[in-house]
Amino acid sequence: MKYLFFVLILIILLSSSCQSDVSTPIDNHLLLLDSIIQIIEADLLPLEDDIMKLATFSTFLYDQGYNKSSTAQNFNKNKYVTLQNGFFYNPNPNGEVSTVFVSLSSENKDLSIKEVYWTEKMDSAFKDIIDNSYLVSQVYFNSANKFSRLYPSNDLTTIDPFIDLTLFNFYYLGDALRNPTRKSVWVEEVYIDPMGRGWMLSLIQPVYNKDELKGVLGFDITISDLMRRFFSKSDKKLIIIDSQGSIVAGGEEAIKALNMPPIKNHTYLQTVNSDSFRKEDFNLYKSKSKEIRKMASKFLLEKENFQSFELQGKLFEAYSRKMDIMGLYLLDIHD
């Protein structure tokens, strides 16, 4: 029995040593993902503070607007025109001002036009955000009264004059029903920008005045900019997926490794009237490979961090870490 006891101790020690050897490379890969996530979030998280400050400034502009004695009532109205159908907009925005229009779906056009004048000083704040952020591609304010202010200025020819932007996720996810805390929200679903700038991630922030929702601010980050920033200089096969298994961004080699179609930037040349999300072709759960579908379940449902799989006769290892922002997951794929 004495010898059996020592044999059992030896087996346990050898087993622990083997487990340690196996787990070390996995831990190293996960630490690498953690470091990449820290870099990404270090760039994205400060935007939450920026958009909250912009909301405070926007509330102040509404306070001035409602104050009839305020000097904020003196505006240059000549830069706006009204078409025969009633469409109100600024036809020649320069590099210092936003594209502005009032949708024909507005129920109170006169008030919408007043709010356009009241919020003109947003333009300088929008410009500061763009000038000081290499990730934010556009800043906008969509009013509850259905006027829009977008910087940098953009072409209005693709916009339906009756468009109701309050029906889009980058507005309604900030309303009182879906965001009762009135805090900034990352729009988790990637969508196609109705102004033609391709696949977007958005940070939104509601603007209130006297406990009434006046509109929703937004910062847009294009997927192409995100990929250039974090993936172009890396030799790793990195992919970002959302909690539903859809690919948000990824390097070309990583996309190939998972046997997914290449992600191409999508821009609109036609009128857009509603949200348009990434096709199911880019969802891991929709993959033709059982192994890929299994990997997605392991990471997203069972919350595992490591999975090996075989695809087209090749062996792969995949590592996963969840990000704090938007509930996204960063994956690293290895041959």
ROBAKE-230318 format. One record per residue (C-alpha): x, y, z; residue in three letters; residue number from 0. Coordinates in steps of 0.05 Angstrom, whole numbers, plus 32768, in hexadecimal, padded with zeros to 4 digits. Layout:
<nodes>
<node east="X" north="Y" up="Z" residu="ALA" num="NUM"/>
...
</nodes>
This chain:
<nodes>
<node east="8000" north="8000" up="8000" residu="MET" num="0"/>
<node east="803A" north="802F" up="8010" residu="LYS" num="1"/>
<node east="8056" north="8026" up="7FCA" residu="TYR" num="2"/>
<node east="8011" north="802F" up="7FAB" residu="LEU" num="3"/>
<node east="8009" north="8071" up="7FD0" residu="PHE" num="4"/>
<node east="804B" north="808C" up="7FB4" residu="PHE" num="5"/>
<node east="8038" north="8074" up="7F6E" residu="VAL" num="6"/>
<node east="7FF6" north="809A" up="7F73" residu="LEU" num="7"/>
<node east="801A" north="80D9" up="7F8A" residu="ILE" num="8"/>
<node east="804A" north="80D3" up="7F4F" residu="LEU" num="9"/>
<node east="8011" north="80CB" up="7F1E" residu="ILE" num="10"/>
<node east="7FEE" north="8109" up="7F3A" residu="ILE" num="11"/>
<node east="802E" north="8132" up="7F35" residu="LEU" num="12"/>
<node east="803C" north="811C" up="7EEE" residu="LEU" num="13"/>
<node east="7FF4" north="812A" up="7EDB" residu="SER" num="14"/>
<node east="7FF7" north="8170" up="7EF9" residu="SER" num="15"/>
<node east="8038" north="817E" up="7ED5" residu="SER" num="16"/>
<node east="801A" north="8168" up="7E92" residu="CYS" num="17"/>
<node east="7FDD" north="8194" up="7E9D" residu="GLN" num="18"/>
<node east="8009" north="81CF" up="7EAD" residu="SER" num="19"/>
<node east="8031" north="81C4" up="7E6C" residu="ASP" num="20"/>
<node east="7FF1" north="81C0" up="7E44" residu="VAL" num="21"/>
<node east="7FCF" north="81FD" up="7E62" residu="SER" num="22"/>
<node east="800B" north="822C" up="7E5D" residu="THR" num="23"/>
<node east="8007" north="8237" up="7E11" residu="PRO" num="24"/>
<node east="7FBC" north="8241" up="7E16" residu="ILE" num="25"/>
<node east="7FC5" north="8274" up="7E4D" residu="ASP" num="26"/>
<node east="7FFA" north="8298" up="7E23" residu="ASN" num="27"/>
<node east="7FCA" north="829D" up="7DE8" residu="HIS" num="28"/>
<node east="7F92" north="82B7" up="7E15" residu="LEU" num="29"/>
<node east="7FC2" north="82EA" up="7E34" residu="LEU" num="30"/>
<node east="7FD2" north="8302" up="7DEE" residu="LEU" num="31"/>
<node east="7F88" north="830A" up="7DDE" residu="LEU" num="32"/>
<node east="7F7F" north="8330" up="7E20" residu="ASP" num="33"/>
<node east="7FB7" north="8360" up="7E0C" residu="SER" num="34"/>
<node east="7F97" north="836C" up="7DC8" residu="ILE" num="35"/>
<node east="7F53" north="8378" up="7DE8" residu="ILE" num="36"/>
<node east="7F73" north="83AB" up="7E18" residu="GLN" num="37"/>
<node east="7F8F" north="83D1" up="7DDC" residu="ILE" num="38"/>
<node east="7F4B" north="83D1" up="7DB8" residu="ILE" num="39"/>
<node east="7F25" north="83E6" up="7DF6" residu="GLU" num="40"/>
<node east="7F58" north="841B" up="7E07" residu="ALA" num="41"/>
<node east="7F45" north="843C" up="7DC5" residu="ASP" num="42"/>
<node east="7EFA" north="8431" up="7DC9" residu="LEU" num="43"/>
<node east="7EE7" north="843B" up="7E13" residu="LEU" num="44"/>
<node east="7EFC" north="8485" up="7E16" residu="PRO" num="45"/>
<node east="7EC8" north="8492" up="7DE0" residu="LEU" num="46"/>
<node east="7E92" north="8485" up="7E14" residu="GLU" num="47"/>
<node east="7EAA" north="84C1" up="7E3C" residu="ASP" num="48"/>
<node east="7EAE" north="84EB" up="7DFD" residu="ASP" num="49"/>
<node east="7E67" north="84DD" up="7DE8" residu="ILE" num="50"/>
<node east="7E4C" north="84EA" up="7E2E" residu="MET" num="51"/>
<node east="7E6D" north="852F" up="7E2E" residu="LYS" num="52"/>
<node east="7E50" north="853C" up="7DEA" residu="LEU" num="53"/>
<node east="7E0B" north="852A" up="7E04" residu="ALA" num="54"/>
<node east="7E13" north="855C" up="7E3D" residu="THR" num="55"/>
<node east="7E26" north="8592" up="7E0B" residu="PHE" num="56"/>
<node east="7DEA" north="857F" up="7DE0" residu="SER" num="57"/>
<node east="7DBA" north="8586" up="7E1B" residu="THR" num="58"/>
<node east="7DD7" north="85CB" up="7E28" residu="PHE" num="59"/>
<node east="7DC9" north="85DF" up="7DDF" residu="LEU" num="60"/>
<node east="7D80" north="85CA" up="7DE8" residu="TYR" num="61"/>
<node east="7D7D" north="85F3" up="7E28" residu="ASP" num="62"/>
<node east="7D95" north="8630" up="7E01" residu="GLN" num="63"/>
<node east="7D65" north="8622" up="7DC9" residu="GLY" num="64"/>
<node east="7D28" north="8620" up="7DF6" residu="TYR" num="65"/>
<node east="7D40" north="8660" up="7E18" residu="ASN" num="66"/>
<node east="7D1F" north="8694" up="7DEA" residu="LYS" num="67"/>
<node east="7D4C" north="86CC" up="7E04" residu="SER" num="68"/>
<node east="7D8A" north="86A5" up="7DF3" residu="SER" num="69"/>
<node east="7DBA" north="86BF" up="7DBE" residu="THR" num="70"/>
<node east="7DB9" north="8678" up="7DA3" residu="ALA" num="71"/>
<node east="7D7C" north="868E" up="7D7B" residu="GLN" num="72"/>
<node east="7DA9" north="86B4" up="7D4A" residu="ASN" num="73"/>
<node east="7DB8" north="8683" up="7D12" residu="PHE" num="74"/>
<node east="7DCD" north="8686" up="7CC9" residu="ASN" num="75"/>
<node east="7D8E" north="866A" up="7CA9" residu="LYS" num="76"/>
<node east="7DA7" north="8679" up="7C62" residu="ASN" num="77"/>
<node east="7DD1" north="863A" up="7C5E" residu="LYS" num="78"/>
<node east="7D92" north="860F" up="7C5F" residu="TYR" num="79"/>
<node east="7D5F" north="8604" up="7C27" residu="VAL" num="80"/>
<node east="7D1A" north="85E6" up="7C23" residu="THR" num="81"/>
<node east="7D07" north="85BF" up="7BE5" residu="LEU" num="82"/>
<node east="7CC2" north="85C1" up="7BC6" residu="GLN" num="83"/>
<node east="7CB0" north="8580" up="7BE9" residu="ASN" num="84"/>
<node east="7CC2" north="85A0" up="7C2C" residu="GLY" num="85"/>
<node east="7D05" north="857C" up="7C35" residu="PHE" num="86"/>
<node east="7D32" north="85AA" up="7C60" residu="PHE" num="87"/>
<node east="7D7D" north="85A2" up="7C5D" residu="TYR" num="88"/>
<node east="7DC0" north="85C5" up="7C54" residu="ASN" num="89"/>
<node east="7DD5" north="85BB" up="7C0B" residu="PRO" num="90"/>
<node east="7E1E" north="85D0" up="7C0F" residu="ASN" num="91"/>
<node east="7E3D" north="85BB" up="7C51" residu="PRO" num="92"/>
<node east="7E88" north="85CB" up="7C54" residu="ASN" num="93"/>
<node east="7EBD" north="85A6" up="7C7C" residu="GLY" num="94"/>
<node east="7EAB" north="85CA" up="7CBC" residu="GLU" num="95"/>
<node east="7E60" north="85B9" up="7CC0" residu="VAL" num="96"/>
<node east="7E34" north="857C" up="7CBF" residu="SER" num="97"/>
<node east="7E03" north="8562" up="7C8C" residu="THR" num="98"/>
<node east="7DBF" north="8575" up="7CA8" residu="VAL" num="99"/>
<node east="7D79" north="8563" up="7C91" residu="PHE" num="100"/>
<node east="7D32" north="855E" up="7CAC" residu="VAL" num="101"/>
<node east="7D0E" north="8520" up="7C97" residu="SER" num="102"/>
<node east="7CCB" north="8528" up="7C75" residu="LEU" num="103"/>
<node east="7CB1" north="84F6" up="7CA7" residu="SER" num="104"/>
<node east="7CB8" north="852A" up="7CDF" residu="SER" num="105"/>
<node east="7C76" north="8537" up="7D02" residu="GLU" num="106"/>
<node east="7C8B" north="857D" up="7D17" residu="ASN" num="107"/>
<node east="7CB7" north="859A" up="7CE1" residu="LYS" num="108"/>
<node east="7CB8" north="85E1" up="7CFF" residu="ASP" num="109"/>
<node east="7CD4" north="85C6" up="7D41" residu="LEU" num="110"/>
<node east="7D06" north="859A" up="7D1C" residu="SER" num="111"/>
<node east="7D21" north="85D7" up="7CF6" residu="ILE" num="112"/>
<node east="7D27" north="85FE" up="7D38" residu="LYS" num="113"/>
<node east="7D4F" north="85C4" up="7D55" residu="GLU" num="114"/>
<node east="7D7C" north="85C6" up="7D18" residu="VAL" num="115"/>
<node east="7D8D" north="860E" up="7D29" residu="TYR" num="116"/>
<node east="7D94" north="8600" up="7D73" residu="TRP" num="117"/>
<node east="7DC6" north="85C7" up="7D69" residu="THR" num="118"/>
<node east="7DF4" north="85E9" up="7D36" residu="GLU" num="119"/>
<node east="7E2C" north="85EE" up="7D69" residu="LYS" num="120"/>
<node east="7E2E" north="85A2" up="7D6A" residu="MET" num="121"/>
<node east="7E57" north="85A6" up="7D2A" residu="ASP" num="122"/>
<node east="7E95" north="85C1" up="7D4B" residu="SER" num="123"/>
<node east="7E91" north="858B" up="7D81" residu="ALA" num="124"/>
<node east="7E87" north="8555" up="7D4B" residu="PHE" num="125"/>
<node east="7EC4" north="856F" up="7D26" residu="LYS" num="126"/>
<node east="7EEE" north="856B" up="7D66" residu="ASP" num="127"/>
<node east="7EDB" north="8522" up="7D6F" residu="ILE" num="128"/>
<node east="7EEE" north="8510" up="7D27" residu="ILE" num="129"/>
<node east="7F2F" north="8537" up="7D2A" residu="ASP" num="130"/>
<node east="7F45" north="8516" up="7D6B" residu="ASN" num="131"/>
<node east="7F2F" north="84CE" up="7D5E" residu="SER" num="132"/>
<node east="7F4E" north="84A0" up="7D2A" residu="TYR" num="133"/>
<node east="7F16" north="846D" up="7D32" residu="LEU" num="134"/>
<node east="7ED6" north="8497" up="7D30" residu="VAL" num="135"/>
<node east="7EC2" north="84A0" up="7CE7" residu="SER" num="136"/>
<node east="7E84" north="84CA" up="7CF2" residu="GLN" num="137"/>
<node east="7E5C" north="84EC" up="7D29" residu="VAL" num="138"/>
<node east="7E11" north="84F8" up="7D25" residu="TYR" num="139"/>
<node east="7DD3" north="850F" up="7D4A" residu="PHE" num="140"/>
<node east="7D8F" north="84F3" up="7D37" residu="ASN" num="141"/>
<node east="7D56" north="851B" up="7D55" residu="SER" num="142"/>
<node east="7D16" north="8500" up="7D72" residu="ALA" num="143"/>
<node east="7CF5" north="8533" up="7D44" residu="ASN" num="144"/>
<node east="7D17" north="8512" up="7D09" residu="LYS" num="145"/>
<node east="7D4E" north="8541" up="7CF4" residu="PHE" num="146"/>
<node east="7D95" north="8528" up="7CEC" residu="SER" num="147"/>
<node east="7DD9" north="8547" up="7CF4" residu="ARG" num="148"/>
<node east="7E15" north="851F" up="7CD8" residu="LEU" num="149"/>
<node east="7E5F" north="8531" up="7CD8" residu="TYR" num="150"/>
<node east="7E88" north="852D" up="7CAC" residu="PRO" num="151"/>
<node east="7E57" north="8545" up="7C78" residu="SER" num="152"/>
<node east="7E3B" north="8511" up="7C48" residu="ASN" num="153"/>
<node east="7E13" north="850A" up="7C08" residu="ASP" num="154"/>
<node east="7DC8" north="850B" up="7C12" residu="LEU" num="155"/>
<node east="7DB7" north="84EE" up="7BCE" residu="THR" num="156"/>
<node east="7DB1" north="84A7" up="7BE9" residu="THR" num="157"/>
<node east="7D83" north="84BB" up="7C22" residu="ILE" num="158"/>
<node east="7D38" north="84B3" up="7C1C" residu="ASP" num="159"/>
<node east="7D1B" north="84F8" up="7C30" residu="PRO" num="160"/>
<node east="7CE6" north="84D3" up="7C59" residu="PHE" num="161"/>
<node east="7D1A" north="84A9" up="7C7F" residu="ILE" num="162"/>
<node east="7D0A" north="849F" up="7CC9" residu="ASP" num="163"/>
<node east="7D4D" north="8494" up="7CED" residu="LEU" num="164"/>
<node east="7D29" north="8488" up="7D2F" residu="THR" num="165"/>
<node east="7D19" north="8443" up="7D14" residu="LEU" num="166"/>
<node east="7D62" north="8430" up="7D0E" residu="PHE" num="167"/>
<node east="7D88" north="840A" up="7D45" residu="ASN" num="168"/>
<node east="7DB9" north="8443" up="7D4E" residu="PHE" num="169"/>
<node east="7D7E" north="846D" up="7D66" residu="TYR" num="170"/>
<node east="7D4C" north="843F" up="7D88" residu="TYR" num="171"/>
<node east="7D80" north="841B" up="7DB2" residu="LEU" num="172"/>
<node east="7D8A" north="845E" up="7DD5" residu="GLY" num="173"/>
<node east="7D41" north="846E" up="7DE3" residu="ASP" num="174"/>
<node east="7D20" north="846E" up="7E27" residu="ALA" num="175"/>
<node east="7D03" north="8428" up="7E1F" residu="LEU" num="176"/>
<node east="7D43" north="8404" up="7E0C" residu="ARG" num="177"/>
<node east="7D73" north="8431" up="7E32" residu="ASN" num="178"/>
<node east="7D51" north="8449" up="7E72" residu="PRO" num="179"/>
<node east="7D95" north="8457" up="7E93" residu="THR" num="180"/>
<node east="7DA3" north="848B" up="7E5C" residu="ARG" num="181"/>
<node east="7DEC" north="8475" up="7E58" residu="LYS" num="182"/>
<node east="7E16" north="846B" up="7E1A" residu="SER" num="183"/>
<node east="7E09" north="8429" up="7DF5" residu="VAL" num="184"/>
<node east="7E33" north="8402" up="7DC4" residu="TRP" num="185"/>
<node east="7E07" north="83E9" up="7D8C" residu="VAL" num="186"/>
<node east="7E18" north="839F" up="7D8B" residu="GLU" num="187"/>
<node east="7DFD" north="8390" up="7D46" residu="GLU" num="188"/>
<node east="7E28" north="83A5" up="7D0C" residu="VAL" num="189"/>
<node east="7DFF" north="83CB" up="7CD9" residu="TYR" num="190"/>
<node east="7E07" north="83EC" up="7C95" residu="ILE" num="191"/>
<node east="7E0C" north="8438" up="7C99" residu="ASP" num="192"/>
<node east="7DD1" north="8459" up="7C75" residu="PRO" num="193"/>
<node east="7E00" north="8490" up="7C5E" residu="MET" num="194"/>
<node east="7E2B" north="845F" up="7C38" residu="GLY" num="195"/>
<node east="7E69" north="8455" up="7C63" residu="ARG" num="196"/>
<node east="7E63" north="8409" up="7C69" residu="GLY" num="197"/>
<node east="7E5F" north="83DA" up="7CA5" residu="TRP" num="198"/>
<node east="7E5D" north="8401" up="7CE6" residu="MET" num="199"/>
<node east="7E65" north="83F9" up="7D31" residu="LEU" num="200"/>
<node east="7E43" north="8431" up="7D58" residu="SER" num="201"/>
<node east="7E46" north="8450" up="7D9D" residu="LEU" num="202"/>
<node east="7E06" north="8477" up="7DAC" residu="ILE" num="203"/>
<node east="7DF0" north="84A6" up="7DE3" residu="GLN" num="204"/>
<node east="7DAB" north="84C3" up="7DF0" residu="PRO" num="205"/>
<node east="7DA2" north="850E" up="7DFA" residu="VAL" num="206"/>
<node east="7D6D" north="8525" up="7E2B" residu="TYR" num="207"/>
<node east="7D52" north="856A" up="7E3C" residu="ASN" num="208"/>
<node east="7D22" north="8573" up="7E76" residu="LYS" num="209"/>
<node east="7D19" north="8528" up="7E79" residu="ASP" num="210"/>
<node east="7D04" north="8524" up="7E30" residu="GLU" num="211"/>
<node east="7D2C" north="84FD" up="7DFC" residu="LEU" num="212"/>
<node east="7D43" north="852E" up="7DC7" residu="LYS" num="213"/>
<node east="7D6C" north="84FF" up="7D9D" residu="GLY" num="214"/>
<node east="7DA6" north="84CE" up="7D9B" residu="VAL" num="215"/>
<node east="7DEF" north="84DD" up="7D8E" residu="LEU" num="216"/>
<node east="7E1B" north="84AA" up="7D6B" residu="GLY" num="217"/>
<node east="7E64" north="849B" up="7D5D" residu="PHE" num="218"/>
<node east="7E70" north="846C" up="7D22" residu="ASP" num="219"/>
<node east="7EAC" north="8440" up="7D18" residu="ILE" num="220"/>
<node east="7EB3" north="841D" up="7CD5" residu="THR" num="221"/>
<node east="7EC7" north="83D4" up="7CD4" residu="ILE" num="222"/>
<node east="7EFD" north="83E4" up="7CA1" residu="SER" num="223"/>
<node east="7F1D" north="8417" up="7CD1" residu="ASP" num="224"/>
<node east="7F19" north="83E5" up="7D0A" residu="LEU" num="225"/>
<node east="7F3B" north="83B0" up="7CE0" residu="MET" num="226"/>
<node east="7F72" north="83DF" up="7CC9" residu="ARG" num="227"/>
<node east="7F7E" north="83F6" up="7D10" residu="ARG" num="228"/>
<node east="7F83" north="83B2" up="7D32" residu="PHE" num="229"/>
<node east="7F8C" north="837C" up="7CFE" residu="PHE" num="230"/>
<node east="7FB5" north="8396" up="7CC4" residu="SER" num="231"/>
<node east="7FF8" north="8394" up="7CE8" residu="LYS" num="232"/>
<node east="7FEC" north="8352" up="7D0C" residu="SER" num="233"/>
<node east="8003" north="830E" up="7CF3" residu="ASP" num="234"/>
<node east="7FCE" north="82ED" up="7D1E" residu="LYS" num="235"/>
<node east="7F8E" north="82D1" up="7D02" residu="LYS" num="236"/>
<node east="7F5F" north="82FD" up="7D2B" residu="LEU" num="237"/>
<node east="7F14" north="8302" up="7D26" residu="ILE" num="238"/>
<node east="7EE0" north="8329" up="7D4E" residu="ILE" num="239"/>
<node east="7E9B" north="8309" up="7D53" residu="ILE" num="240"/>
<node east="7E5C" north="8320" up="7D77" residu="ASP" num="241"/>
<node east="7E34" north="82F9" up="7DAA" residu="SER" num="242"/>
<node east="7E09" north="82DC" up="7D72" residu="GLN" num="243"/>
<node east="7E44" north="82BE" up="7D4D" residu="GLY" num="244"/>
<node east="7E48" north="82F2" up="7D14" residu="SER" num="245"/>
<node east="7E8C" north="830A" up="7CFE" residu="ILE" num="246"/>
<node east="7E94" north="8354" up="7D0C" residu="VAL" num="247"/>
<node east="7EDC" north="835C" up="7CF3" residu="ALA" num="248"/>
<node east="7F15" north="832F" up="7CE1" residu="GLY" num="249"/>
<node east="7F57" north="8329" up="7CBC" residu="GLY" num="250"/>
<node east="7F56" north="8309" up="7C78" residu="GLU" num="251"/>
<node east="7F7D" north="82CB" up="7C8D" residu="GLU" num="252"/>
<node east="7F4F" north="82BF" up="7CC8" residu="ALA" num="253"/>
<node east="7F12" north="82C3" up="7C9B" residu="ILE" num="254"/>
<node east="7F32" north="8291" up="7C6C" residu="LYS" num="255"/>
<node east="7F45" north="8263" up="7CA5" residu="ALA" num="256"/>
<node east="7EFC" north="825E" up="7CB9" residu="LEU" num="257"/>
<node east="7EE7" north="8253" up="7C70" residu="ASN" num="258"/>
<node east="7EBA" north="8290" up="7C72" residu="MET" num="259"/>
<node east="7EAD" north="82BF" up="7C37" residu="PRO" num="260"/>
<node east="7EDA" north="82FC" up="7C35" residu="PRO" num="261"/>
<node east="7EBD" north="8339" up="7C58" residu="ILE" num="262"/>
<node east="7EB6" north="8372" up="7C27" residu="LYS" num="263"/>
<node east="7EA3" north="83B9" up="7C3A" residu="ASN" num="264"/>
<node east="7E5B" north="83C5" up="7C28" residu="HIS" num="265"/>
<node east="7E45" north="840A" up="7C11" residu="THR" num="266"/>
<node east="7E01" north="8420" up="7BF9" residu="TYR" num="267"/>
<node east="7DF6" north="843F" up="7BB5" residu="LEU" num="268"/>
<node east="7DAB" north="843B" up="7BBF" residu="GLN" num="269"/>
<node east="7D79" north="8458" up="7BF0" residu="THR" num="270"/>
<node east="7D79" north="8438" up="7C34" residu="VAL" num="271"/>
<node east="7D3B" north="8436" up="7C60" residu="ASN" num="272"/>
<node east="7D4A" north="8405" up="7C98" residu="SER" num="273"/>
<node east="7D7F" north="83DF" up="7CBE" residu="ASP" num="274"/>
<node east="7DA7" north="83AD" up="7C96" residu="SER" num="275"/>
<node east="7DD2" north="837C" up="7CBC" residu="PHE" num="276"/>
<node east="7E0B" north="834D" up="7CA9" residu="ARG" num="277"/>
<node east="7DF5" north="8312" up="7C80" residu="LYS" num="278"/>
<node east="7DF0" north="82CD" up="7C9F" residu="GLU" num="279"/>
<node east="7E2C" north="82B8" up="7C74" residu="ASP" num="280"/>
<node east="7E58" north="82D8" up="7CA9" residu="PHE" num="281"/>
<node east="7E3A" north="82B4" up="7CE4" residu="ASN" num="282"/>
<node east="7E62" north="827A" up="7D02" residu="LEU" num="283"/>
<node east="7E22" north="8256" up="7D15" residu="TYR" num="284"/>
<node east="7E0F" north="8255" up="7CCB" residu="LYS" num="285"/>
<node east="7E52" north="8237" up="7CB5" residu="SER" num="286"/>
<node east="7E4F" north="81F8" up="7C8A" residu="LYS" num="287"/>
<node east="7E83" north="81DB" up="7CB9" residu="SER" num="288"/>
<node east="7E6A" north="81B6" up="7CF6" residu="LYS" num="289"/>
<node east="7EAC" north="81C4" up="7D17" residu="GLU" num="290"/>
<node east="7EA5" north="820F" up="7D0F" residu="ILE" num="291"/>
<node east="7E5E" north="820D" up="7D2A" residu="ARG" num="292"/>
<node east="7E77" north="81E4" up="7D65" residu="LYS" num="293"/>
<node east="7EAF" north="8216" up="7D72" residu="MET" num="294"/>
<node east="7E7D" north="824F" up="7D73" residu="ALA" num="295"/>
<node east="7E52" north="822A" up="7DA7" residu="SER" num="296"/>
<node east="7E8F" north="821B" up="7DD2" residu="LYS" num="297"/>
<node east="7EA4" north="8265" up="7DD4" residu="PHE" num="298"/>
<node east="7E60" north="8288" up="7DD6" residu="LEU" num="299"/>
<node east="7E34" north="8258" up="7DFC" residu="LEU" num="300"/>
<node east="7E63" north="822E" up="7E27" residu="GLU" num="301"/>
<node east="7E93" north="8269" up="7E32" residu="LYS" num="302"/>
<node east="7ED1" north="8240" up="7E24" residu="GLU" num="303"/>
<node east="7F11" north="8262" up="7E0E" residu="ASN" num="304"/>
<node east="7F33" north="822C" up="7DE4" residu="PHE" num="305"/>
<node east="7F1B" north="81FE" up="7DAD" residu="GLN" num="306"/>
<node east="7F3F" north="81D2" up="7D7B" residu="SER" num="307"/>
<node east="7F1E" north="81BE" up="7D3A" residu="PHE" num="308"/>
<node east="7F2B" north="81A0" up="7CF5" residu="GLU" num="309"/>
<node east="7F17" north="81C3" up="7CB5" residu="LEU" num="310"/>
<node east="7F25" north="81A9" up="7C6F" residu="GLN" num="311"/>
<node east="7F5A" north="8178" up="7C88" residu="GLY" num="312"/>
<node east="7F7F" north="81AD" up="7CB1" residu="LYS" num="313"/>
<node east="7F83" north="81B1" up="7CFC" residu="LEU" num="314"/>
<node east="7F75" north="81F4" up="7D1E" residu="PHE" num="315"/>
<node east="7F75" north="8211" up="7D64" residu="GLU" num="316"/>
<node east="7F49" north="824B" up="7D77" residu="ALA" num="317"/>
<node east="7F4D" north="8277" up="7DB5" residu="TYR" num="318"/>
<node east="7F17" north="82A6" up="7DCD" residu="SER" num="319"/>
<node east="7F10" north="82E1" up="7DFE" residu="ARG" num="320"/>
<node east="7ED2" north="830B" up="7E0A" residu="LYS" num="321"/>
<node east="7ED8" north="8356" up="7E05" residu="MET" num="322"/>
<node east="7EB8" north="8387" up="7E36" residu="ASP" num="323"/>
<node east="7E9E" north="83B2" up="7DFE" residu="ILE" num="324"/>
<node east="7E5E" north="839C" up="7DD9" residu="MET" num="325"/>
<node east="7E64" north="8354" up="7DF1" residu="GLY" num="326"/>
<node east="7E93" north="8344" up="7DB7" residu="LEU" num="327"/>
<node east="7EC5" north="830B" up="7DB5" residu="TYR" num="328"/>
<node east="7F0C" north="830C" up="7D9A" residu="LEU" num="329"/>
<node east="7F23" north="82CB" up="7D7B" residu="LEU" num="330"/>
<node east="7F69" north="82B5" up="7D67" residu="ASP" num="331"/>
<node east="7F6D" north="827C" up="7D33" residu="ILE" num="332"/>
<node east="7FAB" north="8251" up="7D2D" residu="HIS" num="333"/>
<node east="7FBD" north="821D" up="7CF9" residu="ASP" num="334"/>
</nodes>
